Amino acid sequence: MNPEALAKILEALAAADVREFSLETGEYKLAVKRGAEVVTIAAPAVTVAPPASAPVAASAPAASAPQVEAPASTPEPAAPAKTAGTPVKAPIVGTFYSAPSPDNPPYVKVGDRVEVGQVLCIIEAMKLMNEIESDVAGIVREVLVKNAEPVEYGQTLFVIE
């Protein structure tokens, strides 16, 4: 592989925000892993912002008296608060698959015990199947994505306690 072709591949991967990529041919084997960003710190910062805006939204309906908006803002903070455990987030954008093929059982389901490095699911991105492994040992408390659903970078897929 010449340096220009390698540079084009790396630019395309960076533009698509791909974290892992591997390519094998008869001549060479290429594996690229980009450094992991600290997603768990960024996500709580985003989660903390809605409760700060929720009291403002709650005080505005009290002044104007429509009570429809107050219940709508209440479930948002309640949903993250009830999930205790370690979130497993999507490292890439793609399609979530809970099993290696449609006829196989899912890798994990609620109540299963998982170990560090155990495959939890697959995310397909750009025709590549990326196995997502657990970073923690514990019990799967929630599976937040359905099979064949699209997922975003940083989206919580599982909660492991």
Secondary structure as GFF3:
##gff-version 3
##sequence-region A 1 161
A	DSSP	alpha_helix	3	15	.	.	.	ID=ss1
A	DSSP	beta_strand	20	24	.	.	.	ID=ss2
A	DSSP	beta_strand	29	33	.	.	.	ID=ss3
A	DSSP	alpha_helix	39	64	.	.	.	ID=ss4
A	DSSP	alpha_helix	69	73	.	.	.	ID=ss5
A	DSSP	alpha_helix	75	82	.	.	.	ID=ss6
A	DSSP	beta_strand	86	89	.	.	.	ID=ss7
A	DSSP	beta_strand	94	97	.	.	.	ID=ss8
A	DSSP	beta_strand	113	114	.	.	.	ID=ss9
A	DSSP	beta_strand	119	125	.	.	.	ID=ss10
A	DSSP	beta_strand	128	133	.	.	.	ID=ss11
A	DSSP	beta_strand	138	143	.	.	.	ID=ss12
A	DSSP	beta_strand	150	151	.	.	.	ID=ss13
A	DSSP	beta_strand	156	160	.	.	.	ID=ss14
###
